[in-house]
Amino acid sequence: MIDNELLEIIRCPETKQKLTPAGDEQIAGLNALIEKGELKDRGGELVSDKIDGGLIREDGKFLYLVRNRVPILLVDEAVALD
C-alpha cells in the first residue's frame, strides 16, 4: 500500500504523531459504512467514495483516508475511530 520509507516520514498534520496502516478488515468495515451512507469525516461531511486504505494516528483516535495509494492528510477529512 504505502511505502515504508514514506511511513517513516509522514505524520499526523494535527498532532505530529506517527501513522500506521489500517488492517484490511477495518478498511472493509469503513467501506461498508461508506456504501450505506453512514460514514462522516471530522468536518461533518459524508464520505461518499470508497477507500483503498487508511492511516491510523498513534493514539488510535483518527484515521486518514487513502485513495489511489495517496494519503489524504487533511485534518477535517480524517475519520474518528470511536
N, C-alpha and C positions, 0 to 999 in steps of 0.2 A: 504494500500500500504506500506508505511514506518512507522514504529513505532514512536509515538510521542516523546518518550524519545530520540531516535536516532536523530530526527529532532532538538531537543534542543541542541545536542552536535555538529553535523557536521556543517561545514561552507564552504564557497567557498574557495578553496585552493589558489586562487589568491589574493582576497581582504579581506577574513575572514568575509564577510557579511553573514547574515542568509540566509537560503534557505527555500523556501516554495513549497509545491506540486503544480504542474500544474493541471489545470482542465481537465476533460475528453474531452471536446470539443477541447481544444488546442492540446492535445495528438493525437486526431483523425486527426486534421489538419496536424500535423507533420508526422504522419504515411502515410497520403495521399501523401505528398511530397516525402517521402521515397519511396513509391510504384512507383511514377513517375520518380524516379531517379533525383530529383531536390533539395535534401537537402544535404548541405555540412556542415561539422563541422568547427570549428575555425581554424584548421590546414589545411583546404582546401581539406580534404578527403571527398569523397561521403559517406553518411551514408546509408548502404545497408540493415541493419536488423531493422525490426520494433521494437518499444519501448513499454514498459509496462507503463511507466510514465516518469515524469521529475521533476526536482527541479529547481525552478527559483531563481536566485540571487536577493537579496533585491532591487537592483537598476533596475531590470527588463531587463537588457541588455543581459543576457545569461541564457541558460537552460542546466542543466546537465542531461544527459540521464539516465534512469533507465531501466535495463534489468533483468528479472528474480528476481525482487524485490531488486536488488543490484544497488545502485547509482554509476555511473561511474564519479568519481570526478577528472578527468584529464582535465587540462585547454585546451589543444589542441582538446579535443573531445567534448567540450561544443558547443552548437549551439547558434548563435546570434539570438536575437529576435527583429530585427529592421524591 
